[in-house]
Amino acid sequence: MKLPAGPQTPQSIRLIRSIFYPSETLEAYAQRYGDMFCLRAPSDVPMVVCSNPQYIQKIFSNPGLFDSGSGNLLLKFLLGDQSLILLDGDRHQRQRQLLTPPFHGERMRAYGELIWEITEQVIDQWKPSQPFTVRMSMQSITLQVILRAVFGLVEGERFEQLKQLLTELLESISSPVSASLLFFPVLRKDWGARSPWGKFLRLKQQVAELLYAEIRERRSQPDASRTDILSLLLAARDQEGQPMSDEELHDELITLLVAGHETTASALSWALYWVFTRPDVLDNLLQELDALGNERNPMVIAQLPYLNAICQETLRLYPIAMFAFPRIVKAPLTWEEYEFEPGVWLVPCIYLLHQRPDVYPEPKQFKPERFLERQFSPFEYLPFGGSNRRCIGMAFAQFEMKLVLAAIASRFHLTPLRQHRVRPVRRGLTLAPPANLQMVVTP
């Protein structure tokens, strides 16, 4: 093989750097090695990281040349064997076809009313002139949206149990130190309920028991009038008329939770930070919202161009996922001077792509206007990945971001408690604002 150059430091040292300094480490590699560089995946296979739109177009335009699911086995312990993210070929296509319909079309209207209602309930608890922790509030909103819109749970004992357990489960692997469990399998030792891995396993088991109980209950009492995503998935059938199994449903629900709750909370936290530290951005947003008068139709709000540009720029500057899913070469492949053998990982780097000054002038600046001035191709802007592995919840996540941001901005002015530039930190496998980011409320 002929592979791009890359760092020769020991893998353990590289992993530690990427855990504690994720964005800085990537930028240092790009500065030294350019658009493509080669790392070693935890399984010791070559991992070619690319941030050039032309190379990303080659990858996304030829999905048949690659597998992807087996490159995500790192997530198996969290998501389960049947998660869409871990599947390839016909099994991936079948699950994707079953999962996609609930996230589009008329279904969104009903979810919009729910998102607005939950947001109002959470921000009603804010006290004027008192600081609040941004992430906690945004997680409260996004978790309740998941539990009610996706799982179809109404407030009650199971709702409260899941809310508490899911929060604890995700917090247990969120800090840079606990995220080491994701990258170093040797640390996954069950030394009892108080050990990090032991605690995680017990929380995961409790969540699974509650979800399986809900699935069995809903199977035994079908209700055609329900519009939550779990109900729609229970009723879905593949081309052979077969429903999803309990295990498939459980694993997909966990996947939707992990991919759609933590990530959206991080994106909303960034959006609030940028909007309320940039007076010009806030003024433009308020003018757009004021022009609606008393109109609070979620579908109308979701079409506002400047609000949309704010959300797009938020996901450009600090994308929650730093990488798209790896593409694993299935047959020998030659690209210009490079030669890739089967098994090599080609990994589009979302973070480095979004920081390219030739695509995004002044890439470190928060400038929503760039998304009003030109259209970016799916090979230049990909916060949700791309091709046949693009996030199926993309429309839902963007819709939720816009409504929550509009609901907050139309009622409150927020001021960061500390006036300094916030830097992204690792949260599990994602990039997020610091967990201690606080803001102060002014009506």
C-alpha positions in Angstrom: 0.0 0.0 0.0 0.9 3.6 -0.5 -0.6 5.6 2.4 -0.5 9.3 3.4 2.0 10.4 6.0 1.0 10.6 9.6 2.2 10.9 13.2 4.5 8.2 14.5 3.9 8.8 18.2 2.6 5.7 20.1 -1.1 5.1 19.8 -1.7 5.4 23.5 -0.2 8.8 23.6 -2.2 9.9 20.6 -5.4 8.7 22.1 -4.7 10.5 25.4 -4.1 13.7 23.5 -7.3 13.3 21.4 -9.3 12.6 24.6 -8.2 15.7 26.4 -7.4 18.1 23.5 -9.6 16.9 20.6 -9.8 19.9 18.3 -6.3 21.1 19.0 -4.9 17.6 18.2 -6.7 17.4 14.9 -5.6 21.0 13.9 -2.0 20.1 14.7 -2.1 17.0 12.4 -3.7 19.0 9.6 -1.2 21.8 9.8 1.7 19.3 9.6 0.3 16.7 7.2 -2.3 18.5 5.1 -5.7 17.3 3.7 -5.0 13.6 4.3 -3.0 11.9 7.0 -2.8 8.3 8.3 -3.5 7.2 11.9 -3.9 3.8 13.4 -7.4 2.7 14.5 -7.6 1.0 17.9 -7.7 -2.3 16.0 -4.3 -1.3 14.5 -5.7 -0.9 10.9 -4.7 2.2 8.9 -7.2 5.0 9.4 -6.9 7.7 6.7 -8.4 11.0 7.8 -9.4 13.3 5.0 -10.8 16.9 5.0 -10.7 17.7 1.3 -14.1 18.1 -0.3 -12.9 16.3 -3.5 -11.9 13.2 -1.5 -15.1 13.3 0.6 -17.1 13.5 -2.7 -15.3 10.4 -3.9 -16.2 8.6 -0.7 -19.9 9.7 -0.5 -20.5 9.2 -4.2 -19.4 5.5 -4.2 -21.1 3.9 -1.2 -20.9 0.4 -2.8 -17.1 0.5 -2.5 -17.2 0.5 1.3 -18.6 -1.0 4.5 -19.1 1.2 7.5 -20.9 -0.6 10.3 -18.0 -2.7 11.4 -16.0 0.5 11.9 -18.4 1.5 14.6 -17.9 -1.6 16.8 -16.5 0.8 19.5 -20.2 1.7 20.1 -21.5 -1.9 20.4 -21.3 -2.0 24.2 -23.6 1.1 24.3 -25.9 0.6 21.4 -26.3 -3.2 21.0 -25.8 -5.6 18.1 -28.8 -4.5 16.1 -28.2 -0.7 16.0 -28.4 0.8 12.5 -25.0 2.3 13.1 -23.4 -1.1 13.3 -25.1 -2.7 10.3 -24.0 -3.0 6.7 -25.4 -4.1 3.4 -29.0 -5.4 3.2 -29.5 -5.4 6.9 -28.5 -1.7 7.1 -30.8 -0.8 4.2 -33.8 -2.7 5.7 -33.4 -0.9 9.1 -32.9 2.5 7.5 -36.1 2.1 5.4 -38.1 1.1 8.6 -36.7 4.0 10.6 -36.8 6.9 8.2 -40.6 7.6 7.7 -41.4 8.8 11.2 -38.8 11.6 11.0 -40.4 13.4 8.0 -43.5 15.0 6.6 -46.6 15.7 8.6 -45.3 13.9 11.6 -43.1 16.9 12.3 -46.0 19.2 12.9 -47.2 17.2 16.0 -43.7 17.0 17.3 -43.3 20.8 16.9 -46.1 21.6 19.3 -44.6 19.2 21.8 -41.1 20.7 21.5 -42.4 24.2 22.1 -44.5 23.1 25.1 -41.5 21.2 26.7 -39.2 24.2 26.1 -41.7 26.6 27.8 -42.0 24.3 30.8 -38.2 24.2 31.3 -37.5 27.9 30.8 -40.4 28.8 33.1 -38.2 27.5 35.9 -35.4 30.1 35.2 -35.2 32.9 37.8 -34.4 36.5 36.7 -30.9 37.7 37.5 -29.9 34.2 38.6 -27.4 32.1 36.7 -28.3 28.6 35.4 -26.2 25.9 33.9 -26.9 25.9 30.1 -26.2 22.2 29.5 -28.5 21.0 32.2 -31.5 23.0 30.9 -30.9 22.0 27.3 -30.5 18.3 28.3 -33.8 18.5 30.2 -35.5 19.7 27.1 -34.0 17.3 24.7 -34.4 14.3 27.0 -38.1 15.0 27.5 -38.5 15.5 23.8 -37.0 12.0 23.2 -39.0 10.4 25.9 -42.3 11.8 24.7 -41.9 12.2 21.0 -39.7 9.1 20.3 -40.6 6.7 23.2 -44.2 8.0 23.5 -44.0 8.1 27.3 -46.3 10.3 29.3 -45.3 11.5 32.7 -45.5 8.8 35.3 -43.3 6.3 37.1 -41.6 4.8 34.1 -41.0 8.2 32.5 -39.3 9.5 35.7 -37.2 6.3 36.1 -36.0 6.5 32.5 -35.3 10.2 32.8 -33.1 9.7 35.8 -31.4 6.5 34.6 -30.6 7.7 31.1 -29.1 10.9 32.5 -26.9 8.9 34.9 -25.9 6.5 32.1 -24.8 9.1 29.7 -23.1 11.2 32.4 -21.1 8.1 33.4 -19.1 8.2 30.1 -19.2 12.0 29.4 -16.1 13.5 31.0 -12.7 13.2 29.3 -11.5 10.8 32.1 -14.6 8.5 31.9 -14.5 8.7 28.0 -11.3 6.7 28.3 -13.5 3.7 28.8 -14.6 4.1 25.1 -11.0 4.1 23.8 -9.2 1.7 26.1 -11.1 -1.6 26.3 -8.6 -2.8 29.0 -10.3 -0.4 31.4 -13.7 -2.1 31.0 -13.5 -4.2 34.1 -16.5 -4.8 36.4 -15.1 -4.4 39.9 -18.5 -3.9 41.4 -21.3 -1.3 41.4 -19.0 1.6 42.4 -16.3 1.0 39.7 -16.8 3.1 36.6 -17.5 0.2 34.3 -19.5 -1.7 36.9 -21.7 1.3 37.4 -22.2 1.8 33.6 -23.2 -1.9 33.1 -25.8 -1.8 35.9 -27.3 1.4 34.7 -27.5 0.0 31.2 -29.2 -3.1 32.4 -31.8 -1.1 34.3 -32.5 1.0 31.2 -32.9 -2.1 29.1 -35.4 -3.6 31.5 -37.6 -0.5 31.4 -37.4 -0.3 27.6 -38.2 -3.9 27.0 -41.2 -3.6 29.4 -42.5 -0.7 27.5 -42.0 -2.5 24.1 -43.9 -5.6 25.4 -46.7 -3.5 26.9 -47.2 -1.6 23.7 -47.1 -4.7 21.5 -49.9 -6.2 23.6 -52.0 -3.0 23.5 -51.6 -1.6 20.0 -53.1 1.9 19.5 -53.4 3.2 15.9 -54.1 6.7 17.1 -50.6 7.2 18.6 -48.0 9.2 16.6 -44.9 8.7 18.7 -42.0 7.1 16.9 -42.0 3.9 18.9 -45.6 3.3 17.9 -44.8 3.9 14.3 -41.8 1.5 14.4 -44.0 -1.1 16.1 -46.4 -0.9 13.2 -43.7 -0.7 10.5 -43.1 -3.7 8.2 -40.3 -4.5 5.8 -40.7 -5.6 2.2 -41.4 -9.1 3.3 -44.0 -8.0 5.8 -41.9 -8.6 8.8 -41.9 -6.3 11.9 -38.8 -5.3 13.9 -37.9 -7.7 16.7 -37.9 -6.5 20.4 -34.1 -6.5 20.3 -34.0 -4.4 17.1 -36.5 -1.9 18.6 -34.5 -1.7 21.9 -31.2 -1.1 20.1 -32.7 1.5 17.7 -34.3 3.3 20.6 -31.0 3.5 22.5 -29.3 4.7 19.3 -31.9 7.4 18.8 -31.5 8.4 22.4 -27.7 8.6 22.3 -27.5 10.2 18.8 -30.5 12.6 19.3 -30.4 13.7 23.0 -26.8 14.5 24.0 -25.9 15.8 20.6 -28.9 18.2 20.3 -28.3 19.5 23.8 -24.7 20.3 22.9 -25.7 22.1 19.7 -28.3 24.1 21.6 -25.8 25.1 24.2 -23.5 26.4 21.5 -26.3 28.2 19.8 -27.3 30.1 22.9 -23.7 31.0 23.6 -23.1 32.4 20.2 -26.4 34.2 19.8 -26.2 36.0 23.2 -22.5 36.9 22.9 -23.0 38.5 19.5 -25.4 41.5 19.7 -25.6 41.8 15.9 -26.7 38.2 15.6 -29.2 38.6 18.4 -30.7 41.8 16.8 -31.1 40.1 13.4 -32.8 37.1 15.0 -35.2 39.2 17.1 -36.1 41.3 14.0 -37.0 38.0 12.2 -39.0 36.7 15.1 -40.8 40.0 15.7 -41.9 40.1 12.1 -44.0 37.0 12.9 -46.2 39.0 15.3 -48.2 36.6 17.4 -47.6 33.7 14.9 -46.3 30.7 16.7 -46.8 28.0 14.1 -43.7 25.7 14.5 -43.7 25.0 10.8 -43.5 28.7 10.0 -40.8 29.3 12.5 -38.7 26.4 11.1 -38.7 28.2 7.7 -37.1 31.5 9.0 -33.9 32.0 7.0 -31.7 33.8 9.6 -32.8 31.3 12.4 -31.8 28.5 10.0 -28.5 30.2 9.2 -27.7 30.5 13.0 -28.3 26.8 13.5 -26.2 25.9 10.4 -23.3 28.1 11.5 -23.5 26.6 15.0 -23.1 23.1 13.6 -20.3 24.3 11.2 -18.0 26.0 13.7 -18.0 23.2 16.4 -19.7 20.2 14.8 -20.9 17.8 17.5 -19.4 14.8 15.7 -15.8 15.4 14.7 -15.8 12.6 12.2 -18.3 11.0 9.8 -18.6 7.3 10.1 -15.5 5.4 8.7 -15.8 3.9 5.3 -13.9 0.5 5.1 -12.4 -0.3 1.7 -13.8 -3.6 0.3 -11.5 -4.0 -2.7 -8.1 -2.5 -3.7 -8.5 1.2 -4.4 -6.2 3.7 -6.1 -6.6 7.5 -5.6 -4.0 9.5 -7.4 -0.7 8.6 -5.6 -2.4 6.6 -2.9 -3.2 2.9 -2.9 -5.6 1.4 -0.3 -5.9 -2.3 0.4 -9.2 -3.9 1.7 -9.7 -3.2 5.4 -8.3 0.4 5.3 -10.5 3.0 7.0 -11.3 6.2 5.1 -12.6 8.7 7.6 -14.1 12.1 6.5 -13.2 14.7 9.2 -16.1 17.0 9.7 -14.3 19.3 12.1 -11.3 19.9 9.8 -13.5 20.3 6.7 -15.6 22.9 8.4 -12.4 24.8 9.4 -11.1 25.2 5.9 -10.5 28.9 5.0 -10.8 28.1 1.3 -14.4 27.0 1.9 -15.2 29.1 4.9 -13.3 32.4 5.0 -12.4 33.4 8.6 -13.4 29.9 9.8 -13.0 30.7 13.5 -15.6 33.5 13.3 -19.3 32.9 14.0 -20.9 34.3 10.8 -24.5 33.0 10.1 -24.5 35.2 7.0 -22.2 32.8 5.1 -25.2 30.4 4.9 -27.4 33.2 3.4 -24.7 34.2 0.9 -24.1 30.8 -0.7 -25.1 27.2 -0.8 -22.6 24.7 0.4 -22.4 21.2 -1.2 -22.9 18.0 0.9 -19.2 17.5 0.5 -18.3 20.8 2.1 -20.9 20.9 4.9 -21.8 17.7 6.7 -22.6 18.0 10.4 -24.8 14.9 10.1 -22.5 12.8 8.0 -23.4 12.0 4.4 -24.3 9.5 1.7 -26.1 6.3 2.8 -24.9 6.8 6.4 -26.3 10.3 7.0 -28.1 10.7 10.3 -31.8 9.8 9.8 -32.7 12.2 12.6 -31.2 15.2 10.8 -34.5 16.9 10.0 -35.8 16.3 13.5 -32.7 17.6 15.2 -32.6 20.8 13.1 -36.4 21.3 13.7 -35.9 21.0 17.4 -32.9 23.3 17.5 -34.8 26.1 15.7 -37.9 25.9 17.9 -36.0 25.8 21.2 -33.8 28.7 20.2 -36.8 30.7 18.9 -38.8 30.0 22.1 -35.9 31.2 24.3 -34.9 34.2 22.3 -38.4 35.5 22.1 -38.8 35.6 25.9 -35.4 36.2 27.5 -32.1 37.9 27.2 -29.1 35.8 28.4 -25.7 36.9 29.5 -22.7 34.5 30.0 -21.7 34.5 33.6 -18.0 34.7 32.6 -16.9 36.9 29.7 -14.3 34.8 28.0 -14.2 32.7 24.8 -15.5 29.2 25.4 -13.4 26.4 24.0 -14.9 23.0 23.0 -14.2 20.0 25.2 -14.7 16.2 24.7 -17.9 14.8 25.9 -17.8 11.0 25.2 -17.3 10.7 21.5 -18.5 14.2 20.8 -17.3 17.8 20.9 -19.3 20.0 23.3 -19.2 23.3 25.3 -17.9 22.9 28.9 -20.4 21.4 31.2 -20.1 24.3 33.6 -21.1 27.0 31.1 -23.6 29.3 32.9 -25.7 32.2 31.8 -27.8 34.8 33.6 -31.5 35.4 32.7 -33.0 38.8 32.0 -36.7 38.9 30.8 
